[in-house]
């Protein structure tokens, strides 16, 4: 039986033209997977189309003229009307079999900091703790060929920052990236943003590390299964690393390096940039020195970073200009899921249960615990996060 038979629909092309179907989460994901595979459709085009149509399903039932008015090109409209069934099927099946979360721009779980970007990915593939996407993150990046001192600094900074409750975000590359993930896993959580589909691990030497991150953190990619490592993908990945994070720390980088591309993205995105200085005789310190000359904060200890982020003694998470109290580092996965569902607008108990995927009894118990920790408060209509006064 074909996978889309679960929707009680005969074939995929007919699915897209039927106006009487009942939408469910699987149908919606189908639409996003089709859009993901159409060249040139990014966040800007999709936001314009969603503003025009209101909901994603209307895009697939619109006339040619309506689609043109919404911003789609003639070629994109042709591909919308004759989608590649085999690719959509493969993406869907792989995600289901591998416990992969598919998070669209419209999903409540989509990380708010990343969503601010004009070129935000339209769909994220996530394996692991999906709630980490909304946790306060610091990006650690650097050369693939660090010195012994550079490796030690990456592991130590990652460890102590993770211990303070920050999620360490990096790119799973050799060198500084790998040491940052390893240091973070020893004390807290880490996110690895990949430049390939999540069915591949690049570099292949990091298979064991990737498996550990799936268990104790999260793997993230905007690329569908089957996407192989390509040079153009890694700068694209770097904008996600910086876009997810409150700031980016560069540890050993040459003047021309991918790490400086990440730092540039961070500046363009309005995020903090930190750099660790080194010996003038070390070519890998030159990139950090250049960043410091351009305004990056010189870092000698983790306190320099925590101070800049205003989380030295009490930790807070920026969220659309609102500062929320940061949960303790040992907050359980279920409590994190619930906290990720609550913001500055009252969220009902029913909404929390649906969005968290937890049982009503578990949610009720966790809500009480979060209230006692001073992280949320009950108000008329539901619950809100506690903010900095």
N, C-alpha and C positions, 0 to 999 in steps of 0.2 A: 504494500500500500504506500502510495506517495505521501510524503510528510505533510503536504498541505491538505490531505484528506481529513485531517483532524478538524479543519475549519468547516467541514461539510461542503466543500467547494470542489467542483470537478477538475479544473485546471487553473494554473496561475494566471494566464492572461484573462480568463473569464472572471477570476477573482477581482481583478483590478477594475473591471468595468461594471461590476454589479453594485447597485445602489441599495439593495435590500439586505446586505450581509450584516450580521451582528458583530461589531468590533470587539475583540478581546486583546489581551496583552500580546499574544502570539501574532495576531494579525498586524498589530501596530509595529512589532519588531520586524515583521516581514517587509513592511513598507520602508522602514529605515535601512534595512540591508540592501534593498533594491537601490535606494538613493545613494548609498555608500559606494556602489559599484559604477555609478554614472560619472564620467570625467567632468570636472569643472563645477560640480555642485558642492559648495562649501557652506560654512556657517552663514556668511552674508547673504548668499542666494536663498538659502533655506529660511532664514529669518524673514526675508522680504516676502517669500511665498506664504509662510505661515501667518504673517500679518494680513496678507491679501485674502487667504482662504479661511483662516481660523483654525482648522485642524488638518492633520497630515493626510487623512483619507480622502479629503476633498481634492487634493492635488491629483490623485489618480483617477478621479471622475470628472475632471475639468475639461473644457473644450480647448482646442488648439489656441484660440484667441485669448482665452482666459489665462492659459499658461504663459503665453508671450507677455501679457500685461503684468503677470506676476514676476517676470524676470528670467524665465527659462529660455534658452536658445532653441532654435529649430532642431538641432541635433539632439539636444537633451530631451526634447519632447518625444522624438522618435524612439529614443532609448527607454523613456518612461512607459511608452505604450507597448513596446516589445522588449521587456526586461529579460536578462539572461537567467533563465530558470535554474540551470545547473549550478551557477555560482551562488545564487541565493539559497538553494537547497543545501549546498555543501557548507556554507557559512552557518546556517541554522542548525544543521545536524551536528557539526563539530562543536558548536557552543553548548548544545544540550548535553552531549556526551561528556564534555570536559568541565561541567559545572562552571561555565563561564557566564558572567553577568554582562548583558548588553545594555548599555546606558546611553540613551539618546539625549539630545539637547533639551527635550521636554520632560525628561525623567527627573523626579524630585531628588534623586540620588546624585545627579550630575554636580560636580564640584563647582561652587559658586565663583571662586577666584578664576578658574579656567573659563567659565562661561562668560566672563567679562570681556574676553579677547575677541576682537573682530574676526579672527581666523580660528576660533575654537573648533575642535573636531566635532563633526556632526554625530558621531557614534564612537563610544569607547568600549573595547573588549577588556574585561577585567577578570582575572583569576585570583581568588583569595578573599581577603577582608575588604569588601566593597565600601564599608563605612569609613575606611581610612582615607578615601578620596576627599572627604570633607574635614579631615583632621588638620590641625595646624602643621605645616610642613616647612622644612628648610632643605634646599637643594645643595648637595655637595658634589662638585665636579672637579676634574683635573686631568692631567696627562695619562695616557695609557702606559707610559714608561717612566714611572716615578722613581725617585731615589728611595733608599731604605728609610730615610727620615720622612719623606713625603708619605710613604705607606703608613708609617706609624702615626703621623699627624692625622691622616684621614680616618684611621680606625679609632683613634682616641677622641677626636672631635665628634665623630658620629656617635660613639658610645655615650659621651657625657651629654650631648644634646638630646639624644633619645631618652636618656635617663631623666631629663627635665620634662619629658612629655611631648617633645616634637617628633613628628614622623620624618625620617630621613629619606629624601627622594633623590634618585640618581638614575643612571642610564644602563646599568648592567655591563658596562664595558670593562676591559682589562684595566688594571692599575688602580687609580684613585677611586673610580666608581665601585669596583669590587670591594676594596678595603672599607669603603663607606658603608656598603650594605652589610658586610660582615660585622663591623663594629656596632652598627645599629641593632642587628639581630641579637647581639649579646646583652642588650639593655632594654630594647623596646621594639619598635616597629619600623619597617622600611617599605618603600614603593619603588619598583624598578619599571621605568618607562622604556619600552622596547621599540626598536626601529624595524622590526619584522612582525609578521603575524605571530600570535602566541602559540601556534603549533610548532614553531621553530625556536631554538635557543641560539642566540648569537652574542658572543662567540661560543662555539660548541663546548669549550672547556668549562663553561659555567652552567652545565646541566644540573649539577648537584646544588649549586647556589640558587638557581632558579626554583628548584623544587622546595628548598628551604624557605624561600621568600613566599612561595604560594601558601605554605603552611603557616607562616608567622608574619605575613605582610600581604602584598598584592603585586601582581604583574599587570601592567597596563599597556595597551597599544591602540592606536587609531587605525591600524592596518588589519585587514581581514586575514583569515587563515590562508596560508599559501604564499603570502608576501615575503619574498626573499630579501636578504640584506642588499640594499642599493645605496650608493653614495648620497643620493638626493634625500633619502629617508631620514638620515641622522640629524641634519639641521632642523628638519620638520619635527623630529622627536624632541630636540632640545627646547623648542618653544613650549612644549608641554611640560617638560621638567621645570622650567622657570615659571610657567603659567600656573602650575599647581601650588607653587611655594610662596611663602611670605618674603623670602629672600634667597639669594644664591651665594654660597661660599666657594671660592676658587682656591684650590690647593695645588700648587705647582702646575704651571701652564706656560708653554712657549708663546711667543708673540702671535704666531699664526696657529691657532688651534680651535677645535670644536668647543672647548671650555669657554673661550672668549666669545664665541658665537652665543652660547647660553647666557653669558653675562650681558651681552648686548640686548638679547631678548628681554632679560630681566629689567634693564633700564627702560626699554621701550614700553614695557608693561607696567611701569611705575612701581617696581619692586626694589627692595634693598639689594645691594651688591657688597659682598665682603671679600677680602683677599688677604692671604697670609704672605708676608714678605719673606725673602730669603737672601742668601748670599748673592752679591753682584757677580760672583764668578760662576754661579749656577744658571745656565740658560733657561732652566725651567722656572726660575723666579722672575724672569723678565716680563712675562705676561701679567703676573700679579702686580709687579711694580707699575706697569702701564695702567692697570685698572685703578690703582691707588692714586696715581697722578691725575686720572680723569674723575676722581671723586668717590671711588669705592672706599669703604671703611677699612682701615688697617686693623687686622685681627691678630691678637697675641694669645688670647684665652677665650673660652666659650662665653665668659662674662661679657666680653665686648659685643658678642652677637645678641645675647639675651637682653642686655641693656638697650641696644638699639631697637629691639622688637618689643620693648616694655614688658618683658616677661621674666625679670630676674627673680622676683619673689612671688608675684601672682601672675599667672599666665592667662592671656586673653587671645581670643581668635577674631580677627577682622572678618566681618560678614556684611557686605553692602554698607560699609561705613559704621557698623555697630561693633562694639568690642564685647565679646562674650568671655566668660570665665572658661579657662581651659580645664578639662578633666584631668585627674591624676593619671600618672603613667600606667598604673596597674588596674585601670578601669576595665572591666570585662568586655568581651566582644558583644554580648547581648546589650549591655548598657550603652556601648558606643553606637550600636545600630539605632537604639531608641533616641539617643541624643542627636544623632544626625537627622532625625525626622522633625526636630523641634527648632523653631527660630524665634524671631521677634514678634511674629503674628501668632495669636492663639491657635494651637493645633489640637483638634479634638482627639479624644481617646480612640475613637473608631479609625481616624486617619493614621494615628500612630501604629495601631495594630496592623492595618493593611500595608502601610509602607515599610514597616520593620519586618513583616513576615513572621512575627512571633505570636505565641498564643496569648489570649486575653489575660490569663492568670500570670504569665511571665511578665507581660507588659506592666500590669498593675503593680507587681512586686518591684520591678525595676524603677518605675516612676517614683515610688516612695523612697527608694534608695537614693535616686538622683536629687530628690527634694532635700533629703537629709544632708547630702553633700553640698547643698547650696548652689547646684548647677541649673536647676529649673524651679519654677514656681507655678502653682495652680492659680488660674485666673478664670473669669467668666468666659465660658466657651472652650476651655481646655487648658493647655500648658504653654508657657513661654520660657526661653532661655534667660538666665540671670546675666545682666550686663554690668559693665564697669560704671560705677556712679561717679 
